């Protein structure tokens, strides 16, 4: 799978109800970075119910500067959510189908330092 194939795809629940579009992906680095690149693992997909385009990183609660842009993008993607990769039942042509009983999480990053 190539990430660019999933970005912009319509996200539907198990009954086929449209929930939005994939606007970004969330990855985590497990362990210390290795040379030359760290190993990243896909955690989930960010879904926006009303807009295409990325959050540009402004889903991160601490990164709110410039505040006008951060506020605009949060409003633009209001209702957006993170769906964990385990909740993806299948990928069709430009469509992501979620499993029955999927959970929608806040798109905000949780700081690991708190």
SVG drawing of the C-alpha trace seen along z (x, -y; Angstrom):
<svg xmlns="http://www.w3.org/2000/svg" viewBox="-26 -35 49 41">
<polyline fill="none" stroke="black" stroke-width="0.4" points="0.0,0.0 1.2,-3.5 -0.1,-6.2 -1.0,-8.5 -3.4,-5.9 -5.4,-6.2 -5.2,-10.0 -8.5,-11.5 -10.3,-8.1 -13.9,-8.1 -14.3,-6.5 -17.5,-4.4 -18.7,-2.4 -19.6,1.3 -23.1,0.4 -21.7,-1.8 -22.5,-5.2 -20.0,-7.9 -18.1,-9.3 -15.7,-11.6 -12.3,-11.4 -8.8,-10.4 -6.8,-13.6 -3.7,-12.2 -2.1,-9.2 -0.7,-8.8 2.6,-6.9 4.6,-6.1 8.3,-5.2 8.9,-2.1 12.2,-2.3 15.2,-4.3 15.7,-5.5 18.0,-3.3 20.4,-4.3 19.6,-5.6 15.9,-5.8 13.7,-5.0 11.1,-2.2 7.6,-3.8 4.4,-1.9 1.0,-3.0 -1.3,-3.7 -4.4,-5.0 -6.0,-7.4 -7.2,-10.9 -10.7,-11.4 -12.4,-14.7 -16.2,-14.7 -16.4,-17.8 -13.0,-18.7 -10.2,-17.4 -6.6,-18.4 -4.4,-17.9 -4.6,-19.3 -1.0,-20.5 -0.1,-19.3 -2.5,-21.7 -4.5,-18.8 -1.6,-18.9 -3.0,-20.8 0.4,-22.3 1.3,-23.5 -1.1,-26.4 1.1,-29.1 0.2,-30.9 -3.0,-30.8 -5.2,-32.2 -4.2,-29.4 -4.4,-26.8 -7.9,-27.9 -9.0,-28.1 -7.8,-24.5 -9.4,-23.1 -12.7,-24.7 -12.2,-23.5 -11.8,-19.9 -14.3,-20.1 -15.8,-16.7 -12.6,-15.0 -11.4,-11.9 -8.6,-9.3 -9.5,-5.7 -7.0,-3.1 -5.6,-0.9 -7.0,2.2 -10.5,0.8 -10.0,0.8 -11.8,3.8 -10.6,3.3 -9.4,0.9 -11.3,0.7 -10.6,-1.5 -10.6,-5.0 -12.7,-3.7 -11.8,-2.8 -14.3,-0.4 -14.3,-0.4 -15.2,2.7 -18.5,2.8 -17.9,1.4 -15.0,-0.8 -14.1,-3.6 -13.5,-7.2 -10.7,-9.0 -9.7,-12.6 -7.3,-13.6 -5.2,-15.6 -1.8,-14.2 -1.3,-13.2 2.0,-14.5 4.1,-11.6 5.8,-14.0 2.6,-14.5"/>
</svg>
